[in-house]
Amino acid sequence: MEIGIIGLGGMGSLYARAFANAGYKVNACGSPGKKEQLQKEFSSFKILVLESVKEVSLASDFLIYCVPLEKLEQIVSENFSFAKKSAIISGIASVKSIELDILKKFFPGNEIILFHSLHGPSVNPKNQVLVLINHNASQISLEKTKSLLNCLESKLIEFSSCEEHDKTMADVQALTHLAFESMGSAWKNAGFFPWENPCYAGGIDNVKVLLTLRIFSAKAHIYSGLAIMNPFAVEQVKQYSKSVSELFKLIIQGNENVFRERILQAGKFVFNSDSSFILLDDRLLGEFNLGIDASKRKPNSHLSLLAMVDAWHQLKINPYKHLICNTPPFKLRLGIAEYLFKNKELLEESIQTALHDKSIRGDDLEFHTAVREWALIIENHDLQGYEKKFNETKLFFNDRLDSALQKSNELINKLTTK
């Protein structure tokens, strides 16, 4: 079985190398005009880099589209006729309902099996989650696909439908990214680096900073499609924005009783068991600071986490159900929320800081504004606006993105092992 990889970006390259190392014959192509550059890049691998999608399609028995979702239909429409009638067709997009509609439209007679690795290209796929959705393939083709994907050494999870996948990903990925992107924009707009501010030192804030910078170290299109094209994401984005706004209003009104009751009720709904599932600890969290030592930490309101738990409560989402198909950022986001709400002293400090410490109020205002801005972009399906805002924030943090990515990889590896 010859494997065809259409698109040699981060994930396409990861798959091409992994399949070639496992002994499969891999045909691949990248952007037009980059054949020679890609041949040099993959010279140490048994990967045949071709010039066009047409050439890859004609040669391959298993065709995998590894291109941004917003470009998928155009690329498929121009090249579908070159695919073998017997070829298995696949794609790796993070919004499966749209991807499947496109592939069904142009490949009505082919078997279609979709998959989605719940991690980025900088993460070792071993022990990470890989979702598989069989649309219409035979058991023989399904077993061939599983055998191919087994070389990634990921945890294979089968979903029965694209709708099930997309609904889960709205929270696991789209909402996770929104929270961290908003933190990044808030810090940029406030004009400071969080690792130089004692309010963002140690523990929970190490994770916030690392994951924010991790997201901005990637390309905007990786996240824009997740947020804007997922039909279930808008509802969750609206609720998170609403939770941030309503909690912030209670803060500036000084309405302690209502604020406290709302936070505690949300915590009771999400963390309704005496047992913990992720068990982040001080030692682990303390290892990954980028700047100020944790001993100089000042209290933080953690509005982003309070609002996250409140949004889960309002949407009646149990995030622990998503751990079967978690991404590393989602697991860490849930982990630091769990850490905050399971520590009564820290939670009380957070509530008191939010309500009474005006030194953090400006930061919370910036965060509130950033969430509203990101939510509006997503609600308006503004891909260009998303990319512009993403890249402006990325530029602000540019000098620290590589080191943060390395540290976040170390943190994810430790968490995966744990």
C-alpha positions as CSV (number, residue, x, y, z in Angstrom):
1,M,0.0,0.0,0.0
2,E,1.5,3.3,-1.1
3,I,0.7,6.3,1.1
4,G,0.0,9.7,-0.4
5,I,0.5,12.8,1.8
6,I,-0.9,16.0,0.3
7,G,0.5,18.9,2.3
8,L,3.9,18.9,4.0
9,G,3.3,21.3,6.8
10,G,3.9,20.4,10.4
11,M,1.5,17.5,10.7
12,G,1.9,16.3,7.1
13,S,5.6,16.1,7.7
14,L,5.2,14.2,10.9
15,Y,3.0,11.6,9.3
16,A,5.3,11.3,6.2
17,R,8.3,10.6,8.4
18,A,6.5,8.2,10.7
19,F,5.0,6.1,7.8
20,A,8.3,6.1,5.9
21,N,10.2,4.9,9.0
22,A,7.7,2.1,9.5
23,G,8.5,0.8,6.0
24,Y,5.7,2.2,3.9
25,K,6.3,3.8,0.5
26,V,5.4,7.4,0.9
27,N,4.6,9.8,-1.9
28,A,4.2,13.5,-0.9
29,C,3.9,17.0,-2.1
30,G,3.9,20.4,-0.6
31,S,3.1,23.9,-1.8
32,P,3.7,24.5,-5.6
33,G,7.3,25.3,-6.5
34,K,8.8,23.8,-3.3
35,K,9.7,20.4,-4.6
36,E,13.5,20.9,-4.6
37,Q,13.4,22.5,-1.1
38,L,11.3,19.6,0.3
39,Q,13.5,17.0,-1.4
40,K,16.5,18.3,0.5
41,E,14.5,18.5,3.7
42,F,13.4,14.9,3.4
43,S,16.5,13.5,1.8
44,S,17.3,11.2,4.8
45,F,13.9,9.6,4.6
46,K,12.5,7.2,2.1
47,I,9.9,9.7,0.9
48,L,9.3,10.4,-2.8
49,V,8.6,14.2,-3.0
50,L,6.6,15.0,-6.1
51,E,5.7,18.3,-7.7
52,S,1.9,18.2,-7.6
53,V,-1.3,16.8,-5.9
54,K,-2.0,15.1,-9.3
55,E,1.2,13.1,-9.2
56,V,0.6,12.0,-5.6
57,S,-3.0,11.1,-6.3
58,L,-2.1,8.9,-9.4
59,A,0.5,7.0,-7.4
60,S,-1.1,6.4,-4.0
61,D,-3.5,3.7,-2.6
62,F,-4.2,5.7,0.6
63,L,-4.6,9.4,0.1
64,I,-4.3,11.7,3.1
65,Y,-5.2,15.5,2.8
66,C,-3.1,17.4,5.3
67,V,-4.1,20.9,4.3
68,P,-5.9,23.8,6.1
69,L,-9.6,23.2,6.1
70,E,-10.4,26.5,4.4
71,K,-8.3,25.4,1.4
72,L,-9.5,21.8,1.3
73,E,-12.4,22.1,-1.2
74,Q,-10.4,24.0,-3.7
75,I,-7.5,21.6,-3.7
76,V,-9.8,18.5,-3.8
77,S,-12.0,20.0,-6.6
78,E,-8.9,20.6,-8.8
79,N,-7.4,17.1,-8.3
80,F,-10.1,14.5,-7.2
81,S,-10.3,13.0,-10.7
82,F,-6.7,11.8,-10.5
83,A,-7.3,9.6,-7.5
84,K,-7.5,5.8,-7.9
85,K,-11.1,4.5,-7.7
86,S,-9.8,1.9,-5.2
87,A,-7.9,4.5,-3.0
88,I,-8.9,5.0,0.6
89,I,-9.4,8.7,1.1
90,S,-8.6,10.4,4.4
91,G,-8.0,13.8,6.0
92,I,-6.7,15.1,9.3
93,A,-8.7,18.3,9.7
94,S,-9.9,19.2,13.2
95,V,-13.5,19.9,12.1
96,K,-14.7,16.6,10.7
97,S,-18.3,17.4,9.6
98,I,-17.1,20.0,7.0
99,E,-14.2,17.8,5.9
100,L,-16.4,14.8,5.4
101,D,-19.0,16.8,3.4
102,I,-16.2,17.9,1.0
103,L,-14.7,14.4,0.6
104,K,-18.1,12.8,0.1
105,K,-19.0,15.4,-2.6
106,F,-15.9,14.6,-4.7
107,F,-15.2,11.0,-3.8
108,P,-18.7,9.4,-3.8
109,G,-17.3,6.0,-4.8
110,N,-14.3,5.8,-2.6
111,E,-13.9,4.5,0.9
112,I,-13.4,7.3,3.4
113,I,-11.7,7.0,6.8
114,L,-10.9,10.2,8.8
115,F,-8.5,10.7,11.6
116,H,-7.3,13.5,13.8
117,S,-4.2,13.6,16.1
118,L,-5.0,15.6,19.2
119,H,-1.6,17.3,19.4
120,G,0.6,19.6,17.4
121,P,3.6,18.7,15.2
122,S,6.2,19.5,18.0
123,V,4.7,16.8,20.3
124,N,5.8,13.1,20.1
125,P,2.7,11.2,19.0
126,K,3.5,8.3,21.3
127,N,0.8,7.9,23.9
128,Q,-1.1,10.9,22.6
129,V,-4.7,10.6,21.5
130,L,-5.6,9.8,17.8
131,V,-9.3,9.9,16.9
132,L,-10.5,7.6,14.1
133,I,-13.9,7.9,12.2
134,N,-14.9,5.3,9.7
135,H,-17.4,6.7,7.3
136,N,-18.0,3.9,4.8
137,A,-14.9,1.7,4.6
138,S,-14.9,-2.1,4.8
139,Q,-13.5,-4.0,7.8
140,I,-10.4,-4.9,5.7
141,S,-9.7,-1.3,4.8
142,L,-10.3,-0.3,8.4
143,E,-7.8,-2.8,9.6
144,K,-5.3,-1.6,7.0
145,T,-5.8,2.0,8.3
146,K,-5.3,1.0,11.9
147,S,-2.1,-0.9,11.0
148,L,-0.8,2.2,9.3
149,L,-1.7,4.5,12.2
150,N,-0.2,2.1,14.8
151,C,3.2,3.1,13.8
152,L,2.5,6.5,15.5
153,E,2.1,4.6,18.8
154,S,-0.8,6.9,19.7
155,K,-3.9,5.9,21.7
156,L,-6.5,5.2,19.1
157,I,-10.0,6.3,19.9
158,E,-12.9,5.5,17.5
159,F,-15.8,8.0,17.2
160,S,-19.1,6.9,15.7
161,S,-19.7,10.2,13.9
162,C,-18.2,13.5,12.9
163,E,-20.8,15.3,15.0
164,E,-19.6,13.5,18.1
165,H,-16.1,14.5,17.3
166,D,-16.8,18.1,16.6
167,K,-18.9,18.6,19.7
168,T,-16.1,17.3,21.9
169,M,-13.5,19.3,20.1
170,A,-15.4,22.5,20.6
171,D,-14.5,22.3,24.3
172,V,-11.3,20.3,24.2
173,Q,-9.6,22.5,21.5
174,A,-11.5,25.6,20.5
175,L,-12.5,26.8,24.0
176,T,-9.0,25.9,25.4
177,H,-7.3,28.0,22.7
178,L,-9.6,30.9,23.2
179,A,-8.8,31.1,26.9
180,F,-5.0,31.2,26.3
181,E,-5.2,33.4,23.2
182,S,-7.1,35.9,25.3
183,M,-4.5,35.8,28.0
184,G,-1.8,36.5,25.4
185,S,-3.7,39.4,23.9
186,A,-4.4,40.9,27.3
187,W,-0.7,40.8,28.3
188,K,0.2,42.4,24.9
189,N,-2.4,45.1,25.3
190,A,-1.3,45.8,28.8
191,G,2.3,46.1,27.5
192,F,4.1,43.7,29.9
193,F,5.6,40.2,29.8
194,P,3.9,38.0,32.4
195,W,7.2,36.3,33.4
196,E,8.4,39.7,34.6
197,N,5.3,40.3,36.8
198,P,5.0,38.8,40.3
199,C,1.3,38.3,39.8
200,Y,2.1,35.6,37.2
201,A,4.9,33.8,39.0
202,G,4.9,30.1,40.0
203,G,2.5,27.3,40.0
204,I,-0.7,27.8,38.0
205,D,0.7,30.8,36.2
206,N,3.7,28.9,34.9
207,V,1.3,26.7,33.0
208,K,-0.8,29.7,31.8
209,V,2.3,31.4,30.4
210,L,3.8,28.4,28.8
211,L,0.7,27.2,27.1
212,T,-0.1,30.7,25.9
213,L,3.3,31.0,24.3
214,R,3.0,27.5,23.0
215,I,-0.1,28.4,21.1
216,F,1.4,31.5,19.6
217,S,4.5,29.6,18.5
218,A,2.3,27.9,15.9
219,K,0.5,29.2,12.8
220,A,-2.8,31.0,13.0
221,H,-4.7,28.7,10.6
222,I,-4.1,25.7,13.0
223,Y,-6.5,27.4,15.5
224,S,-8.7,29.6,13.3
225,G,-10.4,26.6,11.6
226,L,-11.0,24.9,14.9
227,A,-12.8,28.0,16.3
228,I,-14.6,29.4,13.3
229,M,-15.5,26.4,11.3
230,N,-16.6,24.0,14.1
231,P,-20.4,24.3,14.2
232,F,-20.4,23.7,18.0
233,A,-17.7,26.1,18.9
234,V,-19.6,29.4,18.7
235,E,-22.1,28.5,21.5
236,Q,-19.2,27.6,23.8
237,V,-17.2,30.7,22.9
238,K,-20.3,32.9,23.6
239,Q,-20.8,31.3,27.0
240,Y,-17.2,31.7,28.0
241,S,-17.3,35.4,27.0
242,K,-20.6,35.8,28.9
243,S,-19.1,34.1,32.0
244,V,-16.0,36.4,32.0
245,S,-18.3,39.4,31.5
246,E,-20.8,38.5,34.3
247,L,-18.1,37.6,36.8
248,F,-16.2,40.8,36.1
249,K,-19.3,42.9,36.6
250,L,-19.8,41.2,40.0
251,I,-16.2,42.1,40.8
252,I,-16.5,45.7,40.0
253,Q,-19.8,45.9,41.8
254,G,-18.3,44.4,44.8
255,N,-21.1,41.9,45.0
256,E,-19.2,39.3,47.1
257,N,-22.1,37.1,48.1
258,V,-23.4,36.5,44.6
259,F,-19.8,36.2,43.2
260,R,-18.7,33.7,45.8
261,E,-21.9,31.6,45.5
262,R,-21.6,31.4,41.7
263,I,-18.0,30.3,41.9
264,L,-18.7,27.7,44.5
265,Q,-21.7,26.3,42.7
266,A,-19.7,26.0,39.5
267,G,-16.9,24.3,41.4
268,K,-19.3,21.9,43.0
269,F,-20.8,21.0,39.6
270,V,-17.4,20.3,37.9
271,F,-15.4,19.0,40.8
272,N,-18.2,17.0,42.6
273,S,-16.0,14.2,43.8
274,D,-13.5,14.0,46.6
275,S,-11.0,12.4,44.3
276,S,-8.9,14.2,41.8
277,F,-8.0,12.9,38.3
278,I,-5.0,14.9,37.1
279,L,-3.2,15.6,40.4
280,L,-0.9,18.4,39.4
281,D,1.5,19.3,42.2
282,D,3.5,22.2,43.4
283,R,6.8,20.6,42.5
284,L,5.8,19.8,39.0
285,L,4.3,23.2,38.4
286,G,7.2,25.0,40.0
287,E,9.8,23.6,37.6
288,F,8.7,25.5,34.5
289,N,8.9,29.2,35.2
290,L,10.3,31.6,32.6
291,G,11.2,34.4,34.9
292,I,10.4,35.5,38.4
293,D,10.9,33.0,41.2
294,A,7.8,31.6,42.8
295,S,8.9,32.9,46.2
296,K,8.1,36.4,44.9
297,R,4.5,35.4,43.8
298,K,1.7,37.9,44.4
299,P,-1.9,36.8,44.6
300,N,-3.8,36.5,41.3
301,S,-7.6,36.5,40.7
302,H,-7.3,33.7,38.1
303,L,-10.4,35.1,36.4
304,S,-9.6,33.1,33.3
305,L,-10.0,29.8,35.3
306,L,-13.0,31.0,37.4
307,A,-14.8,31.8,34.2
308,M,-13.8,28.5,32.6
309,V,-15.3,26.5,35.4
310,D,-18.4,28.8,35.4
311,A,-18.8,28.3,31.6
312,W,-18.7,24.5,32.0
313,H,-21.3,24.8,34.7
314,Q,-23.6,27.0,32.6
315,L,-23.2,24.7,29.5
316,K,-23.6,21.6,31.7
317,I,-20.3,20.2,30.4
318,N,-18.4,17.6,32.4
319,P,-14.8,18.2,31.2
320,Y,-13.6,14.9,32.7
321,K,-15.6,13.0,30.1
322,H,-13.3,14.6,27.5
323,L,-10.2,13.2,29.1
324,I,-10.6,10.1,26.9
325,C,-9.7,12.3,23.9
326,N,-7.8,15.2,25.6
327,T,-5.1,17.4,24.0
328,P,-2.1,18.3,26.1
329,P,-3.2,21.9,26.5
330,F,-6.8,20.8,27.5
331,K,-5.5,18.4,30.1
332,L,-3.3,21.1,31.6
333,R,-6.1,23.6,31.5
334,L,-8.4,21.2,33.3
335,G,-5.5,20.3,35.6
336,I,-4.8,23.9,36.8
337,A,-8.5,24.5,37.2
338,E,-8.7,21.4,39.3
339,Y,-5.6,22.5,41.3
340,L,-7.2,25.8,42.0
341,F,-10.7,24.5,43.1
342,K,-9.4,21.6,45.1
343,N,-7.1,23.9,47.1
344,K,-9.5,25.7,49.4
345,E,-6.9,28.2,50.6
346,L,-5.8,29.1,47.1
347,L,-9.4,29.4,45.9
348,E,-10.3,31.7,48.7
349,E,-7.2,33.8,47.9
350,S,-8.3,34.0,44.3
351,I,-11.8,35.1,45.3
352,Q,-10.5,37.7,47.8
353,T,-8.0,39.0,45.2
354,A,-10.6,39.3,42.5
355,L,-13.0,41.3,44.8
356,H,-10.6,43.4,46.9
357,D,-7.2,43.7,45.3
358,K,-7.4,46.6,42.9
359,S,-3.8,46.1,41.7
360,I,-5.0,43.1,39.6
361,R,-8.2,44.8,38.4
362,G,-6.5,46.4,35.4
363,D,-5.2,43.0,34.2
364,D,-8.7,41.5,34.6
365,L,-10.1,44.4,32.5
366,E,-7.6,43.7,29.8
367,F,-8.5,40.0,29.9
368,H,-12.2,40.8,29.8
369,T,-11.7,43.0,26.7
370,A,-9.5,40.5,25.0
371,V,-12.1,37.7,25.4
372,R,-14.8,39.9,24.0
373,E,-12.6,40.8,21.0
374,W,-11.7,37.2,20.2
375,A,-15.3,36.0,20.7
376,L,-16.5,38.7,18.2
377,I,-14.0,37.6,15.6
378,I,-15.1,33.9,16.0
379,E,-18.8,34.8,16.0
380,N,-18.4,36.8,12.8
381,H,-16.4,33.9,11.1
382,D,-13.7,36.4,10.4
383,L,-10.7,34.3,9.3
384,Q,-8.6,37.4,8.3
385,G,-9.4,39.2,11.5
386,Y,-8.4,36.0,13.5
387,E,-5.1,35.8,11.7
388,K,-4.3,39.5,12.1
389,K,-5.0,39.5,15.8
390,F,-3.1,36.2,16.3
391,N,0.0,37.4,14.4
392,E,0.0,40.8,16.3
393,T,0.1,39.0,19.6
394,K,2.7,36.4,18.3
395,L,5.0,39.3,17.3
396,F,4.9,40.8,20.8
397,F,6.1,37.5,22.4
398,N,8.4,36.5,19.5
399,D,11.7,36.4,21.4
400,R,10.5,33.9,23.9
401,L,8.4,31.5,21.8
402,D,11.1,29.0,21.1
403,S,12.2,28.6,24.7
404,A,8.6,28.4,25.9
405,L,7.8,25.7,23.3
406,Q,10.7,23.7,24.6
407,K,9.7,24.0,28.2
408,S,6.0,23.3,27.4
409,N,7.1,20.1,25.6
410,E,9.0,19.1,28.7
411,L,6.0,19.8,30.8
412,I,3.7,17.8,28.5
413,N,6.1,14.9,28.4
414,K,6.2,14.8,32.2
415,L,2.4,15.0,32.4
416,T,2.1,12.2,29.8
417,T,4.4,10.0,31.8
418,K,2.7,10.9,35.1
